[in-house]
Amino acid sequence: MLEKLEGLEAKYDELTGLLSDPEIISDPTRFQKYAKAHAELGGVVECYRDYRSCREQLQDVHTMLKEENDEELKAMMVEEIEDLQRREAAREQELKLLLLPKDPNDDKNVIMEIRAGTGGEEAALFAGDLFRMYSRYAETQGWQVEMMDSNFTELGGVKEVTFVLDGAGAYSRMKYESGVHRVQRIPSTESGGRIHTSAATVAVLPEAEEVDVEVNANDLKIDVYCASGPGGQCVNTTQSAVRITHLPTGLVVTCQDEKSQHKNKAQALRVLRSRLKEQMEAEKNEEMAGARKSQVGSGDRSERIRTYNYPQGRVSDHRINLTLHKLDQIMDGQLQELLDALRSNDQAERLRQVD
């Protein structure tokens, strides 16, 4: 690890010099490239330098302790050694995390799909609750929520909804949300006061760019039709909704939330590229995922990942055996504690695999 860190520090110093080179400064493209690489290395180099400083100070204090005869000063040195050892251990752990391979999708925007599962109208209402939960969390992060396709019920539930979360690091935080979300509560239509169990599925896709997935126009079947649902007089009279079928894979994407057919087509292609990217990566990593499946799960939509129990006011994530009695706050978008726990668990599992 130390050899790798020394190499990263040397690279960081090299980039520091390049960023002050007049020739580089005068070239915006090269300057931006080097500045980005410099910023990415900054955190790990700063941590490494503090870690190295701790080790050097420990050696110095240990040497002084052997030569010191004053008992009071020796006691102070022992305390200093203990403090430095704690700091060194903390920095070492931090460095291990910083050196873990980064998910190349972490900085991407997120396309999320929520679909009502078993439970009829109650499942649709729960799917709507999940959509509002994620939308409110996005607001706290300063992310933009962009609707792409939706199918609402008369009671305000959601049969299915597709939307984009546009913001820095969106995928890195939301990628653990894929799977089956289960709710246990008494529906408003239930006269006997019985608790019902319903479910909704959530899919989280990193938004694929055109360079990530090339889509051949000849492989697409594009249909246009009149959009359905609320939205004004033009909804049922203008053929603005778009359905794209990817013939080689059979994937079908629809988009109808924009008034323009052109915009709906562009949005549908965004979703299609992301689904194709997910399919390609799943096939590529299938063997590895089977052999080294982390505790946060594979992200497969068939997995039941979380239960929202309204009578008890709790949310339980089954992948990490975490229960929080904060259901109201979580449904209001206060997801950070839950997402942080999932990320920490994932990091711990990856560290064990490296060790």
WOURNOR-V26743 format. One record per pair of residues at least 24 apart in sequence whose C-alpha atoms are under 6 Angstrom apart, sorted by sequence separation. I is the first residue (numbers start at 0). J is the second residue. D is the distance in whole Angstrom. If there is no record, write none. Layout:
i=(I	I)
j=(J	J)
d=(D	D)
This chain:
i=(142	177	220	294	177	219	177	219	218	219	218	127	174	226	53	127	126	124	123	53	123	123	170	8	50	50	115	114	114	113	113	112	112	111	111	110	110	109	109	108	108	108	109	106	108	105	107	105	207	105	207	206	126	122	122	118	117	117	116	116	115	114	114	113	113	112	112	111	111	110	110	109	109	110	108	109	107	108	148	147	148	148	147	178	177	178	179	178	179	178	179	182	179	180	181	182	183	184	178	182	136	135	132	132	132)
j=(166	201	244	318	202	244	203	245	245	246	246	156	203	255	83	157	157	156	156	87	157	158	205	44	87	90	158	158	159	159	160	160	161	161	162	162	163	163	164	164	165	169	170	168	170	168	170	170	272	171	273	273	199	197	198	197	197	198	198	199	199	199	200	200	201	201	202	202	203	203	204	204	205	206	205	206	205	206	254	254	255	256	256	298	298	299	300	300	302	302	303	306	304	305	306	307	308	309	304	308	332	332	330	331	332)
d=(5	5	5	6	5	6	5	5	6	6	5	5	6	6	6	5	6	4	4	6	5	5	6	6	6	6	5	6	4	6	5	6	4	6	5	6	4	6	5	6	5	5	5	4	6	6	6	5	6	4	5	5	6	5	6	5	6	6	5	5	4	6	5	6	5	6	5	6	5	6	5	6	5	6	6	5	6	5	5	6	6	5	6	6	5	6	6	4	6	5	4	6	6	5	5	5	5	5	6	6	4	5	5	6	5)
